[in-house]
Every structure is written in structure tokens, then in C-alpha cells.
């Protein structure tokens, strides 16, 4: 028997908003450091935090996938079936892009042959050799996938706002933080 819920569970909402915050920070930090002089403490610091958050993102996405497959509560979609299919496809693409981005980021770092640590506490050794010659290609792909994530996440946000303001349904409210009654019409 399936229990109908009107909102995503707290852990799903937390995963969603943490992922959004980390993606936005990582995208912004990469574009900020590109405008800073090489070797400056701020540039190196942003890169270090970016790398550490990339490791955290890998753990976060793995946890999201496990939680999703194990049955975190999901409200029943109340949109047209074609829109539901599009939403599922977009979510699937976001997961695939995030997984690809994590893999590309790790491989790019390993191709650079530089230490790869989580906030200086432990390093992530390469499980295989990544040829230094691939560094430029991996970096370019990492940048391209970052833009794809931002564009698709932007469409995702626009769709949520469209549901809220045009359709007048509860799609956006289901993912907002706060108590159940805080966002009722």
C-alpha cells in the first residue's frame, strides 16, 4: 500500500538544497578564480574549496541516489503525464550530468598530478594513471558539463516557478524548507 504524501521528506529536501548550493558555489568559484592572478592566495583558496566540495558532492550524490532508490517519500505528480515524463527525464539528466562532472573533475585533478585533498584532511589517490596529456581535454569537458548543469538546473528552477505562479499548483511548495503548514495557500 502506498502512502500519499504532499511534500518531499526532510532528507530529500535537504539533499536537493545542499546540491543546489554546492553547484552554484562551485560554478561561481571557478569563474571567479579564472579572473584572479595565478598563484594568489584567494585563487588557490577558491580552488582548494572547489576541490574539497567536489569530493563532498560525490558523497552527496551517492547518498541522494541511495536514498532515492531506497524510497524517500515523493509526492504524487499532479501535472499532465507528458510533463511528468519531461520532469523525470530532466531529473535523470541532472543526475547523469552531476555524476559525469564528478568523474571529470576527479580525472582532471589526477591528470594534473597534484595533491587532491578534502580540506587538507585526507587525499584521494588515483586508482589508475590518467595521462597528463588529457588534462586540457578533461578540463574542457569539465567546463562544458558545468555549463550544461547550470542551464538544465536553471530550466528546472524556471519550471518550478512556472508551476507556482502560472499553474498555481504545489510543485514548488513540496520542495521548500520549513514546516508543512508554512507554505499552504
N, C-alpha and C positions, 0 to 999 in steps of 0.2 A: 504494500500500500504506500503510495506516495503522498507525503505531507506537503500541502501547498504553503509556500512562504511568500511574503510580499516584498522582502528585501534580501539582498545577499547577506550572508553571515558576516560577522565581525572580522574573521580572519581573511576572508575573500576580499572584503573592502580594504583592509589593511594592506594586503598584498598588492592590490590594484593601485592605491595611492602611493605606496612606497616605490613601486615600479615607476610610476609616472614621475615622481620627484627625482629619482635617481637618473632616469633617462634625460630629463630636462637639464639637470645639473651637468651630467656628463657631456651632453651636446654643447651646452653653453661654455663649459670649461675648456673644451677642445678648441672652440672658436676664439675664446679669449686668449689662450696661450699662443695661438698662431700669430697674434698681433704683438706679442711681447718679445723682447730681445732674448736670443738664445743664451742659456746659462744663468739667467736671473733667478733669484730665489722664488719669486712669485710663479714664474713659468714652471720651474722644477716642482714646486709645491702643488700646483694645479695638476701637473702630470702624475705626481705621486698619488694624490687623492683620486684622480680619474682611474688609475690602475687598480687601486685598492677597492674602489666602488665597483669596478668591473668584476673583481673576484666576488664581492658581495652580491652583485647582480646574478652571477652564475648560481650561487646558493639560493637566492630568492626565486629565480625562475624554476630551478629544480623543485623547490618547495611548492611553488604555485602549481606546477604540473602534477606533482604527487597529490596535493590537496584537491585539485580539480578531478583527477581520476578516482580519488577515494570518496568523492561525493559531498563536497562542500555544498551548502544549500544554495540553490539557484531558483529565482522566481520564474514562474512560467511566463514565457514571452506572450505579449498581447498584441503584437503587430501582425501585419499581413504576412502569411507564410513566406512569400518571396523576400520580404525584408528580413525575416528571421534567418533565412538561408544566407543572405548577404552579410548579416551581422556575424554569423558563425564563421563564414569564410574570412571576414576581416580579422576576427579574433585569432583564427588559425594562422593567418598570415603574420599577424603581430608576434605570435609565439615563435613561428619559424624565423622571422627576421631577428628577434631577440636572441634566439639560440645561435643563429649564424653570426650575429655581431659579437657574441661572447667568444665563439670559436675563432673568429677572425682576429679579435683583439688579443687573445692568448697567443695565437700563432704569430701575429705581428711582433709581439713582445719577444717571443722566443727567437724569431728571425733576427731581431736586433742584438741578441746575445747579451743582454744586460740583465741585472738582477730584477726579479719580478716578485715583489713582496706585498703582503697585506698589512698596510700601516706599519711597516717595519718589523712586524712580529714573526712572520714566517715567510719563506719563499715558496714559489710554485715552480718546481723544476720541470723542464721539458721532458715529456715521456718519449719523445722521438726528436731527431735532429730536423730542424727547419733551416734550410739553406738561406744564408744571409742575402743571396741574390733575390729572394722572394719578398724581401722587406718592402720595396716600393709597391709591388702588386698587392700585397696584403694590406698595406696602409691605404691604398686607393680604394680597395673593396670595403675596408672598414669604414671609410668616409662615406662611400656611396650607400652602404646599408644604413648608416646613421641617418642620412637624409631620407631614405625610404621609411624608416621607423617614424621619424618626425612627421613626415607627410601623412602616413597612414594613421598615426595617433591623432594628428590634427583633424583628419576626417572623422575619426572616432568621436572626438570631442564635439565637432560640429553636429554630428548625428545625434549625440546626447542632448545638445541644446535644441536641435530641431524637434526632437521628441517632446522636450519640456515645453517649449514656447509655441510651437506650431501644432503639434499633435495633442498637447495638453495631457499626456499620459504620465505614468510614474517611472518611466525608464531611468531618468537621471536620479530621482529620489532614491531608487533602490540601491544606488552605489554611494550615496553621500554618507559621510560620517555622522554620528550623533544618534540620539535615541529614536526609537521607532515613530514616536508621535511628533518629533520636531519638524518634520517636513510634510505633514499632511496638509491637504488643500483646505 
